[in-house]
Amino acid sequence: MNTLSYKTVSANKATVTKEWVLVDADGQTLGRLSSKIAMLIRGKYKTNFTPHVDCGDNVVVINADKINLTGKKWTDKSYIRHTGYPGGQRSLTATEMFEKNPTRLIEKAVKGMLPKNKLGSALFRNLYVYAGGEHQQEAQNPKAINLNDLR
């Protein structure tokens, strides 16, 4: 037998089926929520996952202002950035960042779980985070899913 009876399916931009997914962050833990969102954006839950192609879904997250952090992370977790100038290191605690912009906690957590290349930048554009229960993607009819059902 000199032929294979199966073929490896590799997705490309034309064959990918992207969907819109709605995730409610109310009462969810930040890290567990972010890892599942990153896997949805990446497309790892799909059978035709291809590592070098954007085959994930577009994810809309609502109620980002009702996220939970466990332990003492509200005061101890720090987000560090640098201005680019000597002595320009700045840091914010999770509480300070949450008070400034509650959506940024989820955005930074998910972005850190995506690839650090051009594909990761393109995948990050598929994430839409909103602090309240309203969102602007009503026209796309996002399908609400329960993240506790995903593994």
Secondary structure in CASP SS format (residue, H / E / C, confidence):
PFRMAT SS
TARGET T0000
AUTHOR 0000-0000-0000
METHOD secondary structure of the structure
MODEL  1
M C 1.00
N C 1.00
T C 1.00
L C 1.00
S C 1.00
Y C 1.00
K C 1.00
T C 1.00
V C 1.00
S C 1.00
A C 1.00
N C 1.00
K C 1.00
A C 1.00
T C 1.00
V C 1.00
T C 1.00
K C 1.00
E C 1.00
W E 1.00
V E 1.00
L E 1.00
V E 1.00
D E 1.00
A C 1.00
D C 1.00
G C 1.00
Q C 1.00
T E 1.00
L H 1.00
G H 1.00
R H 1.00
L H 1.00
S H 1.00
S H 1.00
K H 1.00
I H 1.00
A H 1.00
M H 1.00
L H 1.00
I H 1.00
R H 1.00
G C 1.00
K C 1.00
Y C 1.00
K C 1.00
T C 1.00
N C 1.00
F C 1.00
T C 1.00
P C 1.00
H C 1.00
V C 1.00
D C 1.00
C C 1.00
G C 1.00
D C 1.00
N E 1.00
V E 1.00
V E 1.00
V E 1.00
I E 1.00
N C 1.00
A H 1.00
D H 1.00
K H 1.00
I C 1.00
N E 1.00
L C 1.00
T C 1.00
G C 1.00
K C 1.00
K H 1.00
W H 1.00
T H 1.00
D H 1.00
K C 1.00
S E 1.00
Y E 1.00
I E 1.00
R E 1.00
H E 1.00
T C 1.00
G C 1.00
Y C 1.00
P C 1.00
G C 1.00
G C 1.00
Q E 1.00
R E 1.00
S E 1.00
L E 1.00
T E 1.00
A H 1.00
T H 1.00
E H 1.00
M H 1.00
F H 1.00
E H 1.00
K H 1.00
N C 1.00
P C 1.00
T H 1.00
R H 1.00
L H 1.00
I H 1.00
E H 1.00
K H 1.00
A H 1.00
V H 1.00
K H 1.00
G H 1.00
M C 1.00
L C 1.00
P C 1.00
K C 1.00
N C 1.00
K H 1.00
L H 1.00
G H 1.00
S H 1.00
A H 1.00
L H 1.00
F H 1.00
R C 1.00
N C 1.00
L E 1.00
Y E 1.00
V E 1.00
Y C 1.00
A C 1.00
G C 1.00
G C 1.00
E C 1.00
H C 1.00
Q C 1.00
Q C 1.00
E H 1.00
A H 1.00
Q H 1.00
N C 1.00
P C 1.00
K E 1.00
A E 1.00
I C 1.00
N C 1.00
L H 1.00
N H 1.00
D H 1.00
L C 1.00
R C 1.00
END
